[in-house]
Amino acid sequence: MKKFMNTAATMVAESLEGFVRAHDRLVVFGSGDKFIRRRNLKPGKVALISGGGAGHEPMHVGFVGAGMLDAACTGHIFCSPTPGQIIAAIEACDGGAGCLLIVKNYDGDVMNFEMAAEMVAARHRVETVFVRDDLDGGGSARSHGARGVAGTLIIEKILGAAAEEGADLDRLKALGDGLYSRVRSMGVALRGVTVPETERQTFVLDAGEIEMGVGIHGEPGRFRAPFANADAILARMSDAIIADLPANGRNAALLFVNGFGGTPVSELYLAYNATRRFAEEIGLTIARSLVGTYVTSLDMAGLSVTIALLDDEELRLWDGPVHTAALNW
């Protein structure tokens, strides 16, 4: 295995230090380097805090900044941050309006964020939005029920804009929960993930196979399928995603094609083009688009497709100003 690193044990800490130094106009380390927060916190605003294991960059640290997250807590590769990290972020970022935790539905993340919220309940008002956008409702060894994957970005962006405008904690909680049934994602992989600690791929495919329904921790997907051309793969994914979305409210959708870390941008745009064509053929209106490598699984060769059905207010919030390392408009 060849990777640009010194040791597997120090890889995450050195990467986070590099991130903060590269974007020091936007972010700083929190106390004890336990988390990364906005350099300039906004008094009186509900603090949005998220996090998860390393290996998904630029999520979540790349989404810290004006119009999105106030802090992100990072664990070891594919491991949840500790309750201590999350508590430190809450203590540092709560400016009096409370904190909203945005948590991907993985068992470790859910357990540690819930534990942190309980431990600070006497001092801070905390609510939680759980992200369950993965199409596979059967869960995996890491989760019960649908996992939180690339759709997390959409929820963090919309809630971040609302918080920046002054929405209170109850409004943000209701807005996040209301998105649950209208954001769906599905991933596909051509190659598994090489984890630095083990120096092994998490799963190995034959030359003529692809893995459908993968998560973002290198875990195998729902099933293996024969390799096919891009149109065939994307048509299968698009059909499954759209079938799982509500039948009403399809007049305005956000289409997000995300790379897992080892997929060229040219292939992502090809996938976007195919998916948009299939969606429009069945009458879905694509009102907003995002294409790029944002929610990764280390070096996995693959991509995910996310479709979110948004109302006019949610589209307005998506369009709202954002200034982070990974999203900026």
FENCORBEL-V776661 format. One record per residue. N is the residue number from 1. BURIAL is b if it has 9 or more other C-alpha atoms within 8 Angstrom, else e. Layout:
N_BURIAL / N_BURIAL
This chain:
1_e / 2_e / 3_e / 4_e / 5_e / 6_e / 7_e / 8_b / 9_e / 10_e / 11_b / 12_b / 13_e / 14_e / 15_e / 16_e / 17_e / 18_e / 19_e / 20_b / 21_e / 22_e / 23_b / 24_b / 25_e / 26_b / 27_b / 28_b / 29_b / 30_b / 31_e / 32_e / 33_e / 34_b / 35_b / 36_b / 37_b / 38_b / 39_b / 40_e / 41_e / 42_e / 43_e / 44_e / 45_b / 46_b / 47_b / 48_b / 49_b / 50_b / 51_b / 52_b / 53_b / 54_b / 55_b / 56_b / 57_b / 58_b / 59_b / 60_b / 61_b / 62_b / 63_b / 64_b / 65_b / 66_b / 67_b / 68_b / 69_b / 70_b / 71_b / 72_b / 73_b / 74_b / 75_b / 76_b / 77_e / 78_b / 79_b / 80_b / 81_b / 82_e / 83_b / 84_e / 85_b / 86_b / 87_b / 88_b / 89_b / 90_b / 91_e / 92_e / 93_b / 94_b / 95_b / 96_e / 97_b / 98_b / 99_b / 100_b / 101_b / 102_b / 103_b / 104_b / 105_b / 106_b / 107_b / 108_b / 109_b / 110_b / 111_e / 112_b / 113_b / 114_e / 115_b / 116_b / 117_b / 118_e / 119_e / 120_b / 121_b / 122_e / 123_e / 124_b / 125_b / 126_b / 127_b / 128_b / 129_b / 130_b / 131_b / 132_b / 133_b / 134_b / 135_b / 136_b / 137_e / 138_e / 139_b / 140_e / 141_e / 142_e / 143_b / 144_b / 145_b / 146_b / 147_b / 148_b / 149_b / 150_b / 151_b / 152_b / 153_b / 154_b / 155_b / 156_b / 157_b / 158_b / 159_b / 160_b / 161_b / 162_b / 163_b / 164_b / 165_e / 166_e / 167_b / 168_b / 169_b / 170_e / 171_e / 172_b / 173_b / 174_e / 175_b / 176_b / 177_b / 178_e / 179_b / 180_b / 181_e / 182_b / 183_b / 184_b / 185_b / 186_b / 187_b / 188_b / 189_b / 190_b / 191_b / 192_b / 193_b / 194_b / 195_b / 196_e / 197_e / 198_e / 199_e / 200_b / 201_b / 202_b / 203_b / 204_e / 205_b / 206_e / 207_e / 208_e / 209_b / 210_b / 211_b / 212_b / 213_b / 214_b / 215_b / 216_b / 217_e / 218_b / 219_b / 220_b / 221_b / 222_b / 223_e / 224_b / 225_e / 226_e / 227_e / 228_e / 229_e / 230_e / 231_e / 232_e / 233_b / 234_b / 235_b / 236_e / 237_b / 238_b / 239_e / 240_b / 241_b / 242_b / 243_e / 244_e / 245_b / 246_b / 247_e / 248_e / 249_b / 250_b / 251_e / 252_b / 253_b / 254_b / 255_b / 256_b / 257_b / 258_b / 259_b / 260_b / 261_b / 262_b / 263_b / 264_e / 265_b / 266_e / 267_e / 268_b / 269_b / 270_e / 271_b / 272_b / 273_e / 274_b / 275_b / 276_b / 277_e / 278_b / 279_b / 280_b / 281_e / 282_e / 283_e / 284_b / 285_b / 286_b / 287_e / 288_e / 289_e / 290_e / 291_b / 292_b / 293_b / 294_b / 295_b / 296_b / 297_b / 298_b / 299_b / 300_b / 301_b / 302_b / 303_b / 304_b / 305_b / 306_b / 307_b / 308_b / 309_b / 310_b / 311_e / 312_e / 313_e / 314_b / 315_b / 316_e / 317_b / 318_b / 319_e / 320_b / 321_b / 322_b / 323_b / 324_b / 325_b / 326_e / 327_b / 328_e / 329_e
